[in-house]
Amino acid sequence: MKTQVLGDGVAAMMLASNADKLPNHTISVVHPDNAPMARDHMLGFWNMDGLDLAVDSSRASWSNWAIITNTNKSVLHSEKHAYHIMHKANYLQNCRNKAEEHGVDFIEQADMTTDGRSLTFDSRPPTASNNAILQHFIGQEVEVDKPVFDTSTAILMDFRVDQSEGMHFIYLLPYSPTQALVESTLFTTTVLEREFYTNAIETYLLDHYGASIIDVIHEEQGVIPMGALSPHDSKIPGIGANAGAIRPASGYTFVFIHQQIQRAIEASKQGKPLRFKRPHKSVDVWMDAVLLTVLRNWPQQGPKLFARMAASLTGDEFVQFMSGHANWRLRFKVIMAMPKLPFIKGVSKHIFQRPQKVVS
């Protein structure tokens, strides 16, 4: 069957690299008309089964990662599930190389007509609801003036920064004692001026490392919508983030795109129609919705919530929870670690709040 994917980002290219597993589908990847210019940025993920191509594409990895507040520091460890970082452009090129080996076509304009003998999937970004919480950031790969970074440990969240605009943390991946990717990240409904993020990075490095930036090697920025999202085009079935792959309360997406595609491939092998379903369990989506309600209404609770979760879990458990492999024992462990009053209030407010209108 002729199968085309609109968009040439991670989801489309990951599917294309697996084209050999779909022998009954002739796959084409379509670069959308008027698509924005592709920009390289870094993608982080925990190593899970089946992510060999991503691991091979990675620039660096860490078996330790930390979550830090003003009063607590948790360092988690996993030998099996190291945290990796890779250049998106490098991964996409490696996917394309495999896809071309499997006979995938890359075209500039799609024939969107359907006649029962062809399929089209849309991998373009989904639509966020009005006033949705956004994960927005600016990251800089920097060189500093002295060797201060501990290269054994990635810092996923350091909340020792200005919290006046909402939940705010620094994400720091040390490549060497003097070089790191440093991102200023917020979970709020409003994107801020560039200077807020860059000043936060500079101040953080000075306050907590006594270091000054001598060179900005690379800069990137992003905005990830969180919570319930709507399809880019309701008439075209989605894939990737456009089919619900974004984890609602974390923005973590890469491993869920992989899960979504692998499950679709396995279903196709069993004779079922190719379809890309939301990879998250309903209970996890509900828990995420409650967390987002708490962060929206009581953002000052954010550092405490993430710190308590990290302190209560092993490294392997943390990865399992973040990657959608939690069982009820693990979910209960996370729930019991949370401060009870904010979550009771969050559950109540989530149940009675009105749905947000979708921005067209």
Backbone hydrogen bonds, N-H to C=O, Kabsch-Sander energy under -0.5 kcal/mol:
donor,donor_aa,acceptor,acceptor_aa,energy
2,K,117,R,-1.3
3,T,26,T,-2.8
4,Q,119,L,-2.6
5,V,28,S,-2.7
6,L,4,Q,-0.5
6,L,121,F,-3.4
7,G,5,V,-0.6
7,G,30,V,-3.2
13,M,9,G,-2.5
14,M,10,V,-2.6
15,L,11,A,-2.3
16,A,12,A,-2.4
17,S,13,M,-2.1
18,N,14,M,-0.6
18,N,15,L,-1.4
19,A,16,A,-1.7
21,K,18,N,-2.2
22,L,19,A,-1.8
25,H,22,L,-2.1
26,T,1,M,-2.7
27,I,25,H,-0.8
28,S,3,T,-2.4
29,V,105,D,-2.9
30,V,5,V,-3.1
30,V,28,S,-0.5
31,H,29,V,-0.5
31,H,107,I,-2.7
35,A,32,P,-1.5
43,L,86,M,-2.9
45,F,84,H,-2.2
47,N,82,A,-2.7
51,L,48,M,-1.8
55,V,51,L,-2.5
56,D,52,D,-2.6
57,S,53,L,-1.1
58,S,54,A,-0.7
58,S,55,V,-1.0
59,R,85,I,-3.3
60,A,85,I,-1.3
62,W,83,Y,-2.4
64,N,152,S,-0.7
65,W,76,L,-2.0
66,A,154,A,-2.5
67,I,74,S,-2.1
68,I,157,M,-3.0
69,T,72,N,-3.2
74,S,67,I,-2.5
76,L,65,W,-3.1
76,L,74,S,-0.6
78,S,63,S,-2.2
83,Y,62,W,-3.1
84,H,45,F,-3.7
84,H,82,A,-0.5
85,I,60,A,-2.1
86,M,43,L,-2.1
87,H,57,S,-0.5
88,K,41,H,-3.1
91,Y,87,H,-2.1
92,L,88,K,-2.8
93,Q,89,A,-2.1
94,N,90,N,-2.1
95,C,91,Y,-2.5
96,R,92,L,-2.6
97,N,93,Q,-2.4
98,K,94,N,-1.8
99,A,95,C,-2.9
100,E,96,R,-2.8
101,E,97,N,-1.5
102,H,98,K,-1.4
103,G,100,E,-1.3
104,V,99,A,-2.4
105,D,27,I,-1.8
107,I,29,V,-2.5
112,M,110,A,-0.9
119,L,2,K,-2.6
121,F,4,Q,-2.4
122,D,237,P,-2.6
123,S,6,L,-2.9
123,S,121,F,-0.6
127,T,230,S,-3.4
129,S,228,A,-0.7
130,N,357,K,-5.6
132,A,129,S,-1.6
134,L,188,T,-3.6
135,Q,224,I,-3.0
136,H,134,L,-0.8
136,H,186,L,-2.2
137,F,222,G,-2.2
138,I,184,S,-1.4
139,G,220,E,-3.2
140,Q,182,V,-2.8
141,E,218,H,-2.9
142,V,140,Q,-0.8
142,V,180,A,-2.8
143,E,215,D,-2.5
144,V,178,T,-2.5
145,D,212,S,-1.7
148,V,146,K,-1.0
148,V,177,P,-2.1
149,F,177,P,-2.2
151,T,149,F,-0.9
153,T,150,D,-1.5
154,A,64,N,-2.4
155,I,172,L,-3.0
156,L,66,A,-2.0
156,L,154,A,-0.8
157,M,66,A,-1.3
158,D,170,I,-1.3
159,F,68,I,-2.9
161,V,159,F,-2.1
166,G,163,Q,-1.1
167,M,187,F,-0.7
169,F,185,T,-2.6
170,I,158,D,-2.1
171,Y,183,E,-2.3
172,L,155,I,-2.6
172,L,170,I,-0.5
173,L,181,L,-2.6
175,Y,173,L,-0.6
175,Y,179,Q,-1.9
176,S,179,Q,-2.2
179,Q,176,S,-0.5
180,A,142,V,-1.8
181,L,173,L,-2.3
182,V,140,Q,-2.8
182,V,180,A,-0.6
183,E,171,Y,-2.9
184,S,138,I,-2.4
185,T,169,F,-2.8
185,T,183,E,-0.6
186,L,136,H,-2.5
187,F,167,M,-2.1
188,T,134,L,-1.7
188,T,186,L,-0.6
196,F,193,E,-1.5
197,Y,193,E,-0.8
198,T,194,R,-2.1
199,N,195,E,-2.5
200,A,196,F,-1.9
201,I,197,Y,-2.2
202,E,198,T,-2.3
203,T,199,N,-2.9
204,Y,200,A,-2.5
205,L,201,I,-2.3
206,L,202,E,-1.8
207,D,203,T,-3.1
208,H,204,Y,-2.6
209,Y,205,L,-1.3
210,G,206,L,-0.9
211,A,205,L,-2.0
214,I,143,E,-3.1
215,D,143,E,-1.5
217,I,141,E,-2.7
217,I,215,D,-0.7
218,H,141,E,-1.1
220,E,139,G,-2.6
222,G,137,F,-2.0
224,I,135,Q,-3.0
226,M,133,I,-2.2
227,G,248,P,-0.9
230,S,127,T,-3.0
236,I,233,D,-1.9
239,I,122,D,-1.5
242,N,239,I,-1.2
243,A,240,G,-2.2
244,G,241,A,-1.6
245,A,240,G,-1.5
247,R,252,Y,-2.2
250,S,247,R,-1.2
251,G,247,R,-2.7
256,F,253,T,-0.6
257,I,253,T,-2.1
258,H,254,F,-1.8
259,Q,255,V,-2.1
260,Q,256,F,-2.5
261,I,257,I,-2.5
262,Q,258,H,-2.6
263,R,259,Q,-2.4
264,A,260,Q,-1.8
265,I,261,I,-2.4
266,E,262,Q,-2.3
267,A,263,R,-2.2
268,S,264,A,-2.1
269,K,265,I,-2.1
270,Q,266,E,-0.9
271,G,268,S,-1.9
272,K,267,A,-2.3
277,K,275,R,-0.6
285,V,281,K,-2.1
286,W,282,S,-2.3
287,M,283,V,-2.3
288,D,284,D,-2.3
289,A,285,V,-2.2
290,V,286,W,-2.1
291,L,287,M,-2.2
292,L,288,D,-2.6
293,T,289,A,-1.9
294,V,290,V,-2.2
295,L,291,L,-2.6
296,R,292,L,-2.4
297,N,293,T,-2.0
298,W,294,V,-3.3
301,Q,298,W,-2.4
302,G,299,P,-1.7
305,L,301,Q,-2.3
306,F,302,G,-2.2
307,A,303,P,-2.1
308,R,304,K,-2.4
309,M,305,L,-2.0
310,A,306,F,-2.2
311,A,307,A,-2.2
312,S,308,R,-1.3
312,S,309,M,-0.5
313,L,309,M,-0.8
313,L,310,A,-0.7
315,G,77,H,-0.5
318,F,314,T,-2.5
319,V,315,G,-2.1
320,Q,316,D,-2.4
321,F,317,E,-2.5
322,M,318,F,-2.4
323,S,319,V,-2.0
324,G,321,F,-1.0
325,H,320,Q,-3.0
331,R,327,N,-2.4
332,F,328,W,-2.6
333,K,329,R,-1.8
334,V,330,L,-2.1
335,I,331,R,-2.6
336,M,332,F,-2.5
337,A,333,K,-1.0
338,M,334,V,-0.8
338,M,335,I,-1.0
343,F,339,P,-1.1
344,I,340,K,-2.5
345,K,341,L,-2.6
346,G,342,P,-2.2
347,V,343,F,-2.7
348,S,344,I,-2.1
349,K,345,K,-2.6
350,H,346,G,-2.6
351,I,347,V,-2.2
352,F,348,S,-1.6
353,Q,349,K,-1.3
359,V,128,A,-1.8
360,S,358,V,-0.5
